[in-house]
Amino acid sequence: MSETLGDDCRLPPALADVARIEFDYADGDGIDFEPYAAFDSAEETTHWLRQWTGNPEADGSAYRVFGQDGAGGLAALWHGRPGRPLTEQPVVYVGSEGECDVVAGNLSDFLWLLAGGMGPAEADDERTERPDPELTALAERHATTPRRPAADIVKEARAAFPTFAEDLWALCR
């Protein structure tokens, strides 16, 4: 996979493995996440960002969308660390109701978030983690960061990128 953002729609191996898993929403107790088999194209991402912000000049090139929740909120890798590999970029969630924030500092931490039973939409929930054996095994195969509680992963990511939501909202017209 290319180490830069572009229009290569192939997922890194870890996300390709995530895409093969069927997530169970479990009436709100599970993970509300539908991973994609490939990244959205740059054109699709720019179209989405323009719709979300209402800004016809917004540029979606800094995002690689790889999944959604049941309400249409999107999960993406965000090019927040210029010059770093795609797998080291933060994972963000942009909800259908205007919510947005960083949920993991990199793809590896996102795998641990999933392993703890939380998806991008649940990152703000203060619920008890529900470890998932299949997602834990996936994280153990691919993760390059240590396993930590989901709340710590989210807190660290938001501390590293404290203005993400504010900057995204600034694109709105």
Solvent accessible surface area in square Angstrom, and as a share of the most:
residue,aa,sasa,rsa
1,M,76,0.34
2,S,49,0.32
3,E,103,0.46
4,T,92,0.53
5,L,37,0.18
6,G,39,0.37
7,D,88,0.46
8,D,36,0.19
9,C,42,0.25
10,R,158,0.58
11,L,18,0.09
12,P,3,0.02
13,P,96,0.60
14,A,10,0.07
15,L,4,0.02
16,A,26,0.20
17,D,34,0.18
18,V,1,0.00
19,A,29,0.22
20,R,175,0.64
21,I,19,0.09
22,E,167,0.75
23,F,29,0.12
24,D,104,0.54
25,Y,112,0.43
26,A,46,0.35
27,D,144,0.75
28,G,33,0.31
29,D,82,0.42
30,G,14,0.13
31,I,12,0.06
32,D,28,0.15
33,F,7,0.03
34,E,83,0.37
35,P,29,0.18
36,Y,50,0.19
37,A,95,0.73
38,A,43,0.33
39,F,6,0.02
40,D,33,0.17
41,S,27,0.17
42,A,39,0.30
43,E,143,0.64
44,E,94,0.42
45,T,1,0.01
46,T,24,0.14
47,H,110,0.49
48,W,42,0.15
49,L,0,0.00
50,R,98,0.36
51,Q,127,0.56
52,W,49,0.17
53,T,5,0.03
54,G,48,0.46
55,N,16,0.08
56,P,84,0.53
57,E,126,0.56
58,A,3,0.02
59,D,90,0.46
60,G,0,0.00
61,S,64,0.41
62,A,33,0.25
63,Y,17,0.06
64,R,6,0.02
65,V,0,0.00
66,F,2,0.01
67,G,0,0.00
68,Q,54,0.24
69,D,8,0.04
70,G,56,0.54
71,A,76,0.59
72,G,36,0.35
73,G,1,0.01
74,L,17,0.08
75,A,1,0.01
76,A,2,0.02
77,L,0,0.00
78,W,43,0.15
79,H,59,0.26
80,G,20,0.19
81,R,53,0.19
82,P,107,0.67
83,G,83,0.79
84,R,115,0.42
85,P,43,0.27
86,L,4,0.02
87,T,58,0.34
88,E,60,0.27
89,Q,0,0.00
90,P,0,0.00
91,V,0,0.00
92,V,0,0.00
93,Y,20,0.08
94,V,3,0.02
95,G,1,0.01
96,S,53,0.34
97,E,154,0.69
98,G,16,0.16
99,E,78,0.35
100,C,15,0.09
101,D,38,0.20
102,V,0,0.00
103,V,1,0.01
104,A,0,0.00
105,G,8,0.07
106,N,28,0.14
107,L,5,0.03
108,S,9,0.06
109,D,9,0.05
110,F,0,0.00
111,L,3,0.02
112,W,20,0.07
113,L,0,0.00
114,L,1,0.01
115,A,0,0.00
116,G,1,0.01
117,G,6,0.06
118,M,10,0.04
119,G,0,0.00
120,P,5,0.03
121,A,34,0.26
122,E,10,0.05
123,A,12,0.09
124,D,96,0.49
125,D,68,0.35
126,E,182,0.82
127,R,51,0.19
128,T,108,0.63
129,E,56,0.25
130,R,107,0.39
131,P,87,0.55
132,D,46,0.24
133,P,114,0.71
134,E,105,0.47
135,L,4,0.02
136,T,19,0.11
137,A,42,0.33
138,L,3,0.02
139,A,0,0.00
140,E,116,0.52
141,R,154,0.56
142,H,53,0.24
143,A,25,0.19
144,T,125,0.73
145,T,34,0.20
146,P,97,0.61
147,R,116,0.42
148,R,51,0.19
149,P,74,0.46
150,A,1,0.01
151,A,75,0.58
152,D,60,0.31
153,I,1,0.00
154,V,11,0.07
155,K,151,0.64
156,E,84,0.38
157,A,2,0.01
158,R,56,0.20
159,A,77,0.60
160,A,57,0.44
161,F,27,0.11
162,P,105,0.66
163,T,66,0.38
164,F,4,0.02
165,A,27,0.21
166,E,123,0.55
167,D,77,0.40
168,L,2,0.01
169,W,124,0.44
170,A,83,0.64
171,L,65,0.32
172,C,39,0.23
173,R,181,0.66
